[in-house]
């Protein structure tokens, strides 16, 4: 059973969300239980803090412990101040009402934090991937969760380049998962390609995530939210997969914009919550389907000065390339984590690599605080953000030019259903 409140045409008020959360706790008694709440980092929008506080008001007085683990995946750790910001918690509230809560970052760089909970067989991987891969995958997870009686997942659902729609068990894999599973399903998504995956619910990559999650035997529940900015469109509480499915259905209605024709130039303005290209690459992921062949996609983010704070050395080494650039020379990249290659080709987009010649479909340009030399080193275009006047790009859709504010979360598609794919050769 999933308890829900949703409003596709309007918004769900905090009072309505509170009623749904109170209903859930009226049906589920956590008296004396130790609960771990898994939350997103600051690269996801939505009223996480508002919902967290409602949950805590219901849970805190009864539970033995309520702690928070930030599902970083491979992102940078958050300071306590940043976690408080994520949860809309003032310094005074942190030192009083919420003083007993322990904050944890997922320390993904430390092998000792993980424990293996099972393996997905090569036969299953072959079946799920449609024959693209045949390999056994170890499922490792942050063992901190096993110090609790139960865990909750709180986070938003959006269209997503790797699994189709984010949220649900994706906060476990990759949120608090180990290298092997993360590297595998990210590369699987890259081989299938972003335009084919993004905005579709039961993708092969989502099936891998759900299969991995099936090895988790401890009880857990999902508080899935669908939001536009910080305004709530829906909340879904209960069984993780069932609640995620309902949230994904609503996200499909509110987070996908359809356009009649492709654009030759798109200026995607990245929000401040993306602090490197590793995260701001979402601007490309969400806009690639409406970019014309040979078109230019500009990631405009003057505040960004780094390719990736955690994977920059890998990307400096391999650069940004199309899928086939890697696939046709995998021996050359044998020592490179597949996660890095997946990000690389997702940002570069659809294209071919024939007879040693790479032909990307898109011209991806960075208008950021990253200098021209670094952009050229990683095989991306460069524009000086100081030379860009956003007004020069606005109101020119009839000329094939589009400006997208707060790009990176809302998926754009063509209304005729066309999806760019790699030509068969």
Secondary structure in CASP SS format (residue, H / E / C, confidence):
PFRMAT SS
TARGET T0000
AUTHOR 0000-0000-0000
METHOD secondary structure of the structure
MODEL  1
X C 1.00
X E 1.00
X E 1.00
X E 1.00
X E 1.00
X E 1.00
X C 1.00
X C 1.00
X C 1.00
X C 1.00
X C 1.00
X C 1.00
X C 1.00
X H 1.00
X H 1.00
X H 1.00
X H 1.00
X H 1.00
X H 1.00
X H 1.00
X H 1.00
X H 1.00
X H 1.00
X H 1.00
X H 1.00
X H 1.00
X H 1.00
X C 1.00
X C 1.00
X C 1.00
X C 1.00
X C 1.00
X C 1.00
X E 1.00
X E 1.00
X E 1.00
X E 1.00
X E 1.00
X E 1.00
X C 1.00
X C 1.00
X C 1.00
X C 1.00
X C 1.00
X C 1.00
X C 1.00
X C 1.00
X H 1.00
X H 1.00
X H 1.00
X H 1.00
X H 1.00
X H 1.00
X H 1.00
X H 1.00
X H 1.00
X H 1.00
X H 1.00
X H 1.00
X C 1.00
X C 1.00
X C 1.00
X C 1.00
X C 1.00
X E 1.00
X E 1.00
X E 1.00
X E 1.00
X E 1.00
X E 1.00
X C 1.00
X C 1.00
X C 1.00
X C 1.00
X C 1.00
X C 1.00
X C 1.00
X C 1.00
X C 1.00
X H 1.00
X H 1.00
X H 1.00
X H 1.00
X H 1.00
X H 1.00
X H 1.00
X C 1.00
X C 1.00
X C 1.00
X C 1.00
X H 1.00
X H 1.00
X H 1.00
X H 1.00
X H 1.00
X C 1.00
X C 1.00
X C 1.00
X C 1.00
X C 1.00
X C 1.00
X C 1.00
X E 1.00
X E 1.00
X E 1.00
X C 1.00
X C 1.00
X C 1.00
X C 1.00
X C 1.00
X H 1.00
X H 1.00
X H 1.00
X E 1.00
X E 1.00
X E 1.00
X E 1.00
X E 1.00
X E 1.00
X E 1.00
X C 1.00
X H 1.00
X H 1.00
X H 1.00
X H 1.00
X H 1.00
X H 1.00
X H 1.00
X C 1.00
X C 1.00
X C 1.00
X C 1.00
X C 1.00
X C 1.00
X C 1.00
X C 1.00
X E 1.00
X E 1.00
X E 1.00
X E 1.00
X E 1.00
X E 1.00
X H 1.00
X H 1.00
X H 1.00
X H 1.00
X H 1.00
X C 1.00
X C 1.00
X E 1.00
X E 1.00
X E 1.00
X E 1.00
X E 1.00
X E 1.00
X E 1.00
X C 1.00
X C 1.00
X E 1.00
X E 1.00
X C 1.00
X C 1.00
X C 1.00
X E 1.00
X E 1.00
X C 1.00
X C 1.00
X H 1.00
X H 1.00
X H 1.00
X H 1.00
X C 1.00
X C 1.00
X C 1.00
X C 1.00
X C 1.00
X E 1.00
X C 1.00
X H 1.00
X H 1.00
X H 1.00
X H 1.00
X H 1.00
X H 1.00
X H 1.00
X H 1.00
X H 1.00
X H 1.00
X H 1.00
X H 1.00
X H 1.00
X H 1.00
X C 1.00
X H 1.00
X H 1.00
X H 1.00
X H 1.00
X C 1.00
X C 1.00
X C 1.00
X C 1.00
X C 1.00
X C 1.00
X H 1.00
X H 1.00
X H 1.00
X H 1.00
X H 1.00
X H 1.00
X H 1.00
X H 1.00
X H 1.00
X H 1.00
X C 1.00
X C 1.00
X C 1.00
X C 1.00
X C 1.00
X C 1.00
X E 1.00
X E 1.00
X E 1.00
X E 1.00
X E 1.00
X E 1.00
X E 1.00
X E 1.00
X E 1.00
X C 1.00
X C 1.00
X E 1.00
X E 1.00
X E 1.00
X E 1.00
X E 1.00
X E 1.00
X E 1.00
X E 1.00
X C 1.00
X H 1.00
X H 1.00
X H 1.00
X H 1.00
X H 1.00
X H 1.00
X H 1.00
X H 1.00
X H 1.00
X H 1.00
X H 1.00
X H 1.00
X H 1.00
X H 1.00
X H 1.00
X C 1.00
X E 1.00
X E 1.00
X E 1.00
X E 1.00
X C 1.00
X C 1.00
X C 1.00
X E 1.00
X E 1.00
X E 1.00
X E 1.00
X E 1.00
X E 1.00
X E 1.00
X E 1.00
X C 1.00
X C 1.00
X C 1.00
X C 1.00
X C 1.00
X C 1.00
X H 1.00
X H 1.00
X H 1.00
X H 1.00
X C 1.00
X H 1.00
X H 1.00
X H 1.00
X H 1.00
X H 1.00
X H 1.00
X H 1.00
X H 1.00
X H 1.00
X E 1.00
X E 1.00
X E 1.00
X E 1.00
X E 1.00
X E 1.00
X E 1.00
X E 1.00
X E 1.00
X E 1.00
X E 1.00
X C 1.00
X C 1.00
X C 1.00
X C 1.00
X C 1.00
X C 1.00
X C 1.00
X C 1.00
X C 1.00
X C 1.00
X H 1.00
X H 1.00
X H 1.00
X H 1.00
X H 1.00
X H 1.00
X H 1.00
X C 1.00
X C 1.00
X C 1.00
X C 1.00
X H 1.00
X H 1.00
X H 1.00
X H 1.00
X H 1.00
X C 1.00
X C 1.00
X H 1.00
X H 1.00
X H 1.00
X H 1.00
X C 1.00
X C 1.00
X C 1.00
X C 1.00
X H 1.00
X H 1.00
X H 1.00
X H 1.00
X H 1.00
X H 1.00
X H 1.00
X H 1.00
X H 1.00
X H 1.00
X H 1.00
X C 1.00
X C 1.00
X E 1.00
X E 1.00
X E 1.00
X E 1.00
X C 1.00
X C 1.00
X E 1.00
X E 1.00
X E 1.00
X E 1.00
X C 1.00
X C 1.00
X E 1.00
X E 1.00
X E 1.00
X E 1.00
X E 1.00
X E 1.00
X C 1.00
X C 1.00
X C 1.00
X H 1.00
X H 1.00
X H 1.00
X H 1.00
X H 1.00
X H 1.00
X C 1.00
X C 1.00
X C 1.00
X E 1.00
X E 1.00
X C 1.00
X C 1.00
X H 1.00
X H 1.00
X H 1.00
X C 1.00
X C 1.00
X H 1.00
X H 1.00
X H 1.00
X C 1.00
X C 1.00
X C 1.00
X C 1.00
X H 1.00
X H 1.00
X H 1.00
X C 1.00
X E 1.00
X E 1.00
X E 1.00
X E 1.00
X E 1.00
X E 1.00
X E 1.00
X C 1.00
X C 1.00
X C 1.00
X E 1.00
X E 1.00
X E 1.00
X E 1.00
X C 1.00
X C 1.00
X C 1.00
X C 1.00
X C 1.00
X C 1.00
X C 1.00
X C 1.00
X C 1.00
X C 1.00
X C 1.00
END
